[in-house]
């Protein structure tokens, strides 16, 4: 993109929504978040490959297996989050970032600050969660 952000810049409601500075700000935020997740992933991968088969009593082995399962579940959630980050970066590129994918309305700076990969407005997210609750599923969109 090549946009230079002023030192200490943060998006403000006093400027046009999703202007060039705001898009660059969120692009950098998303890339930093993505890098952090990838670093965590590599650390887990390294830990798994260096982990030796431990000899011990059944309680130790069970505890180790439970910890591993928990870590793998956590990393799976991060993998899904990486996909959402990549989708958000693609929306920045195509100019649709910051707008609800269901309604087309602005998501809002406060929500994007809290959840930069958000693709739904708060209202659309709540409606999505109500529909999922009725179906008995826990499928977190954002």
C-alpha positions as CSV (number, residue, x, y, z in Angstrom):
1,X,0.0,0.0,0.0
2,X,2.8,2.4,0.8
3,X,0.8,4.6,3.1
4,X,2.8,6.3,5.8
5,X,1.0,6.5,9.2
6,X,1.7,9.4,11.5
7,X,3.5,8.4,14.7
8,X,0.9,7.4,17.3
9,X,-2.0,7.4,14.8
10,X,-5.2,5.7,15.7
11,X,-8.5,5.9,13.8
12,X,-10.9,8.6,14.8
13,X,-14.6,9.1,14.2
14,X,-13.7,12.7,13.1
15,X,-12.3,11.4,9.8
16,X,-14.0,9.7,6.9
17,X,-14.7,6.1,7.6
18,X,-12.2,3.6,6.1
19,X,-10.0,6.2,4.6
20,X,-6.5,5.3,3.4
21,X,-5.0,5.9,6.9
22,X,-7.6,3.7,8.6
23,X,-7.2,0.9,6.1
24,X,-3.4,1.0,6.5
25,X,-3.7,1.1,10.3
26,X,-5.9,-2.0,10.4
27,X,-3.8,-3.7,7.7
28,X,-0.8,-3.4,10.0
29,X,-2.7,-4.4,13.0
30,X,-4.0,-7.6,11.2
31,X,-0.5,-8.4,9.9
32,X,1.1,-8.1,13.4
33,X,-1.7,-10.3,14.9
34,X,-1.1,-12.8,12.1
35,X,2.6,-12.9,12.7
36,X,2.1,-13.4,16.4
37,X,-0.2,-16.4,15.7
38,X,2.2,-17.9,13.3
39,X,5.0,-17.5,15.8
40,X,2.9,-19.3,18.4
41,X,2.1,-22.0,15.9
42,X,5.8,-22.6,15.1
43,X,6.5,-22.8,18.8
44,X,3.9,-25.5,19.3
45,X,5.2,-27.4,16.2
46,X,8.7,-27.2,17.6
47,X,7.5,-28.4,21.0
48,X,5.6,-31.3,19.5
49,X,8.5,-32.4,17.4
50,X,11.0,-32.2,20.3
51,X,8.7,-33.8,22.8
52,X,10.1,-37.2,23.8
53,X,7.9,-40.1,24.7
54,X,7.9,-39.8,28.4
55,X,8.0,-42.8,30.6
56,X,6.1,-42.4,33.7
57,X,3.1,-43.6,35.6
58,X,-0.4,-43.6,34.1
59,X,-1.4,-40.3,35.8
60,X,1.7,-38.5,34.2
61,X,0.9,-39.9,30.8
62,X,-2.8,-39.0,31.0
63,X,-1.9,-35.4,32.2
64,X,0.5,-35.0,29.3
65,X,-2.1,-36.2,26.8
66,X,-4.7,-33.9,28.2
67,X,-2.3,-30.9,28.0
68,X,-1.5,-31.9,24.4
69,X,-5.1,-32.2,23.5
70,X,-5.9,-28.8,25.0
71,X,-3.0,-27.1,23.2
72,X,-4.0,-28.7,19.9
73,X,-7.6,-27.5,20.3
74,X,-6.3,-24.0,21.0
75,X,-4.1,-24.1,18.0
76,X,-7.0,-25.2,15.8
77,X,-8.9,-22.2,17.0
78,X,-5.9,-20.0,16.1
79,X,-5.8,-21.7,12.6
80,X,-9.4,-20.7,12.0
81,X,-8.6,-17.2,13.3
82,X,-5.7,-17.0,10.8
83,X,-8.2,-17.7,8.0
84,X,-10.4,-14.9,9.2
85,X,-7.4,-12.5,9.4
86,X,-6.5,-13.4,5.8
87,X,-10.1,-12.8,4.7
88,X,-10.0,-9.4,6.5
89,X,-6.7,-8.5,4.7
90,X,-8.3,-9.5,1.4
91,X,-11.3,-7.1,2.2
92,X,-8.8,-4.3,2.9
93,X,-7.4,-4.9,-0.6
94,X,-10.7,-5.0,-2.3
95,X,-12.1,-2.0,-0.4
96,X,-14.8,-3.8,1.5
97,X,-13.0,-3.9,4.9
98,X,-14.9,-2.2,7.7
99,X,-18.3,-2.9,6.2
100,X,-20.7,-5.7,7.4
101,X,-20.7,-8.6,4.9
102,X,-24.4,-9.1,5.5
103,X,-25.8,-5.6,5.6
104,X,-23.1,-3.5,3.9
105,X,-23.2,-1.0,6.8
106,X,-20.1,0.2,8.6
107,X,-19.0,-2.1,11.4
108,X,-17.6,0.8,13.4
109,X,-14.2,1.7,14.6
110,X,-14.7,0.5,18.2
111,X,-15.6,-3.0,17.1
112,X,-12.8,-3.1,14.6
113,X,-10.3,-2.0,17.3
114,X,-11.6,-4.8,19.6
115,X,-11.9,-7.4,16.8
116,X,-10.0,-6.4,13.7
117,X,-11.0,-9.5,11.8
118,X,-14.7,-8.8,12.3
119,X,-16.8,-9.1,9.2
120,X,-20.2,-8.5,10.8
121,X,-21.7,-5.5,12.6
122,X,-22.6,-6.0,16.2
123,X,-26.3,-6.3,15.2
124,X,-25.6,-8.8,12.4
125,X,-23.3,-10.8,14.8
126,X,-26.0,-10.9,17.4
127,X,-28.6,-12.1,14.9
128,X,-26.1,-14.8,13.6
129,X,-25.6,-16.0,17.2
130,X,-29.4,-16.1,17.8
131,X,-29.9,-18.2,14.7
132,X,-27.0,-20.6,15.7
133,X,-28.5,-20.9,19.2
134,X,-31.8,-21.9,17.8
135,X,-30.1,-24.6,15.7
136,X,-28.1,-25.7,18.8
137,X,-24.7,-24.9,17.3
138,X,-21.8,-22.9,18.6
139,X,-20.3,-21.6,15.4
140,X,-18.6,-18.3,16.1
141,X,-18.7,-16.2,13.0
142,X,-16.4,-13.4,14.1
